[in-house]
Amino acid sequence: MIPQDVGRLITEGVIENERIEYKKGWNPEKILHTICAFANDFDNLGGGYIVVGVNEKDGMPSDDIVGVSRDSIDRMNKELINNCKMIEPSYSPRTDIVDFEGKTLFAIWAPGGNDRPYKCPDSLSSRGSTKSYYVRKMGSTVRASQSEVKELFSISETIPFDDRMNEKARLSDLKLPIIENYLSIVGSSLSKDMYSMPMKTLAERMHLIDGPSENQHPVNVALMFFNERPDDFFREARIEVTLKPDPTGRDMTTKEFLGPLDAQIRGAVSFIRNTVLEEKTLKLEDRPEAERFYNYPMVAIEEAISNAVYHKSYQIPEPITIVVTRDRMEITSIPGPDRSISDADLRKGRLISKRYRNRRIGSYLKELDLAEGKNTGVPLIIESMEMNGSDPPSFLTDHDRSYFTVVLPVHRYYLSSIRSNVSEEVLDAPVESDDGKKPRRTRQEIIDEVLSILSERESVTMKELSQLMGYKSQSNSLKAVVSSLVSEGALDYTRDSKTSPYQRIRLSSRR
């Protein structure tokens, strides 16, 4: 049996095209190549599934569910076992027989293997056939190129941390009620039979344990999802939410979320929904429809938190932190994105990577509908902020990529809470041009521009800020507004000395 509802794989698209292949009929050679490709897990996505008995069109299941003959199941199982013996090194997938819409389907689960790279015969019809390495590309199985083979050997040197055996844990650390809840959510047929089989058998079928039969231990991802306190095994494996309504720290509250990773996400999201989220409806004079928006769109919050859980390193004892201030929400995880993502792409929100730190965490989150597909999280955050009428999010890290922060600016309607802390004369007094002629903008307009510019940049010098705002020189009015915003806690200087030639300005970390 496989730990996923095949019906959801077909109808709901719970996983990416790269991780599932549909076959109208039994084709042993092509199926063996695909199993080999899933085992190699070139993109560290967690392997994949093959469903026999479903017609495919353009990589997606068609409405033509043909099924397979019940009488052929035994033959297919035997052929599969014999064919997989030809994979080097040794590898065995899991299988299941599924009834779907009145048809019988034969499902194969091939998780990413720990002994990759794997190779298999190019042909099953000729003796002594050469063996090749296979990988998945754009939803298809192909023979790996020479450079891809070289990369396969390179990535095989390290098993992703979430898939490593944890010798400090025991089988009894995996809790049946939590496993049952997961299997029920994803609709796995294992949920019906789990209590009639030994725990070791269940854990083996779900690929939750590893090691020789006489010395098996849970893998790390099993402890992260199926133990009440993952932080007992991975220090600081938690989410910490801090509400900081005042820049001085008065009335600040902090709440921690522990437990299985999916429970942490749901808990943090629920807490933010109940304590932070606000909806506003504005009646506009120029149109009959009212404008509805939130201070933060829930979709962006959910995706940013799930991404943090997905990409955090659980070898580094630091929690995921969410800090909500009057004008922004910051979701930070450690470390930052890998070097394959350039700084330019990071600034543009194009975080496309082939390498994932936690391949099986990602698989579980997607199966539980807590994360989107491959490389779609950041675009979804950007899109939801735009649809809400919010300013675009920012994605921050440092030169060493030691952290990654998603900054969600509050909807502009709510920025009045910042301005209310600036003295009235600073807000309302007109700004005179440097040559004494007609005022060009009010101080309120300068404040809006400064906050907008800094929401898109990590920091700027006064010279850069002046240029970005269209001043020919450093305006005294701009200097006065910046000084006031710093004293009120909205902005920070990066250095203690205000006159330092390396001085820069940024949005305040004290808020």
KENU-968378 format. One record per residue (C-alpha): x, y, z; residue in one letter. Coordinates in steps of 0.2 Angstrom, whole numbers, plus 5000, padded with zeros to 4 digits. Last residue first. Layout:
BEGIN
XYZA ...
! end
This chain:
BEGIN
504552415077R 506352415083R 507052345067S 506752515059S 506552535041L 508352575034R 509552725033I 511352715029R 512952785036Q 514552745027Y 515252925028P 514952915047S 514053085052T 512652995061K 513852895071S 512952735078D 512852655061R 511452575052T 510252715056Y 508452665060D 506752715054L 504952715061A 505552735079G 504952905082E 506652975083S 507152895066V 505552965058L 505953145064S 507753135058S 507053075041V 505853215040V 507153345044A 508353275032K 507053275018L 506653455022S 508453505022N 508553435004S 510153334999Q 510453394982S 509553384965K 508053304973Y 507053174963G 506553064977M 507752924971L 509153054971Q 508753114989S 508752934995L 510352884987E 511153034995K 510452995011M 511152825010T 509952675007V 509452515016S 508652345013E 507652414998R 505852394993E 505052455009S 506352585010L 505652674995I 503852665000S 504252735018L 505252875011V 503852914998E 502452915011D 503453025023I 503853145009I 502053165004E 501553195022Q 502953325023R 502053415009T 502653424992R 503353554979R 503053714989P 503153874978K 504853964978K 506053974992G 507553904982D 507653744993D 505853714990S 504653745004E 503853595012V 502153625020P 501853585038A 500553455041D 501453295047L 503053375055V 501953495064E 500753355070E 502153255078S 502453085071V 501652945080N 500052955070S 501052925055R 501352745059I 499552705063S 499052795047S 499952655038L 498352555039Y 497652615022Y 499352575014R 499052385016H 500352315028V 502052275021P 502452085020L 504252055022V 504951885019V 506551855028T 507951735024F 509451705035Y 511351665034S 511451695015R 513251755018D 512951915009H 511351945018D 509551895015T 507951995011L 506351955001F 505152105000S 503352094997P 502452214985P 501352354991D 499552294995S 498052314984G 497452134989N 497652064972M 499452134972E 499852044989M 499051884983S 500151884967E 501751914976I 501451774989I 500851664975L 502451704965P 503451654980V 502651484983G 502651424966T 504451354964N 503751174965K 501951154970G 501051244984E 501151215002A 499951165016L 498751055006D 499250905017L 500050815002E 500950974998K 501650985016L 502150805016Y 503050815000S 503950975005G 504550895022I 505150755011R 506350855000R 507050955014N 508551065008R 507851084990Y 508951094975R 508351144958K 507951324964S 506851464957I 506751614969L 506151744956R 505651884969G 506452024959K 507652064973R 508051874974L 508351864955D 509652004956A 510451924971D 510651764962S 509751594966I 511051454964S 511851514980R 510651434991D 509251525000P 509451595017G 509751495034P 508751515044I 506951565044S 506151735045T 504351795043I 504151985044E 502452065045M 502352255042R 501752425046D 501252425064R 502352275069T 502052085067V 503651985070V 503651805064I 505151695069T 505551525063I 506551445078P 508451435078E 509451275083P 510251245066I 510151065060Q 508351085056Y 508751195042S 507251305036K 506651275019H 504951195021Y 504451275038V 504851445030A 503951405014N 502451355025S 502451525034I 502651625018A 501251525010E 500051545024E 500351735026I 500251765007A 498551675006V 497951775021M 498051945013P 498752075025Y 497852225031N 496452155022Y 495452225007F 493652265001R 493252404989E 491452444988A 490552424971E 489452564964P 490952664957R 491552844958D 491052884976E 491952734984L 491252644999K 492752565008L 492652395016T 494152345028K 494652175034E 495852145049E 496952005052L 498052015067V 497351925082T 496151785075N 497051755058R 498751775066I 498351645079F 497551525066S 499051545055V 500251505069A 499251355075G 499051285057R 500851295053I 501451225070Q 500151075068A 500951045051D 502651035059L 502150915072P 502151005090G 502651175095L 501951345092F 502651495103E 501751655107K 502451825110T 501651985116T 502252165116M 501252285125D 502652405126R 504152365115G 504652545111T 504052525093P 502252495099D 501152365092P 502452225093K 501552055091L 502851915091T 502551745084V 503851605087E 503751445077I 504551285083R 506051165080A 507151255092E 508151095096R 507850955084F 507550795093F 506550855108D 505950995097D 504950875087P 503750865102R 502150765098E 502950645086N 502250605069F 502750755058F 504550805063M 504950635070L 504550545053A 505550685044V 507050635054N 507050455049V 506450325062P 507750195068H 508050015062Q 509449905069N 509049715066E 508149755050S 509549855043P 509350045043G 507850155039D 506150205046I 504750315040L 504650245023H 502750235024M 502750045021R 504150025033E 503250125046A 501750015044L 502749855045T 503649915061K 502049965069M 501349785067P 499849775056M 497949765060S 497949945067Y 498550015050M 497249925040D 495950065036K 497150205037S 498250125024L 496950155011S 497650335011S 496450485010G 497750625013V 496850685029I 496450505035S 498350455033L 498850605042Y 497650575057N 498150395058E 499950445059I 499550565073I 498550435082P 499950305079L 501350405088K 503150375081L 504350385096D 504050195099S 505050165084L 506550235093R 507550395091A 509350435095K 509950345079E 509050465068N 509050395050M 509250535037R 507750585026D 507550755034D 509350795032F 509450765014P 510650625010I 512350695005T 513550614993E 512150584981S 512150764975I 513850744967S 513550574959F 511950644951L 512850804945E 514050694935K 512650594928V 511850764924E 513350814915S 513450654905Q 511650664900S 510350574910A 509150464900R 507450534900V 505850514910T 504550654907S 503650784918G 504750924913M 506350824916K 506450664927R 508050574928V 508750404921Y 510450324923Y 510950194911S 511250014909K 511849924894T 510849774888S 511649604892G 510149514886R 508949604874S 507049634877S 507149724894L 508149874886S 509050024893D 509449914909P 509450014925C 510450144934K 510350214952Y 511250364959P 510750354973R 510950244989D 509650344999N 508250324987G 506950454982G 505250374984P 504450264971A 502650234974W 501750124962I 499850114959A 498849984949F 497150044945L 495549944945T 493950034938K 492250074946G 492650264948E 494350214957F 494750044965D 496550044970V 497849904970I 499449964979D 501349954976T 502950004985R 504650034976P 506149924978S 508049974975Y 509649874975S 511149974968P 510949954953E 509149914946I 509049744939M 508049674954K 506749804949C 506349694934N 505949544944N 504849634957I 503949724943L 503649564933E 502949484949K 501849624953N 501249644935M 500749454934R 499849464950D 498849614944I 498349544927S 496849454933D 496149614941R 496149684923S 496749864922V 495850034922G 495250124907V 495050294916I 494750404900D 494450574908D 496250614904S 497650624917P 498950764914M 500650754905G 499950824889D 498650684888K 498750524899E 497550374900N 497450304917V 497650114920G 499350114928V 499750254941V 501550294943I 502050394958Y 503550504963G 505250534971G 505450654986G 505750824977L 507650824978N 507850884960D 508750734953F 507650614963D 508750464958N 507350344964A 506050434953F 507150414938A 507450224942C 505550204944I 505250294927T 506550184918H 505650034925L 503950094920I 504650124902K 505249944901E 503749864910P 502349944899N 500749894907W 499250004901G 498550174900K 500050244910K 500050404921Y 501650474928E 501850574944I 503250674952R 503750794938E 501850844936N 501850914953E 500850844968I 499150874975V 498450874957G 496650864963E 495850724952T 497250604949I 498350614964L 496750644975R 496050474968G 497750394972V 497550434990D 499250434997Q 500350335009P 500550184997I 500050005000M 
! end
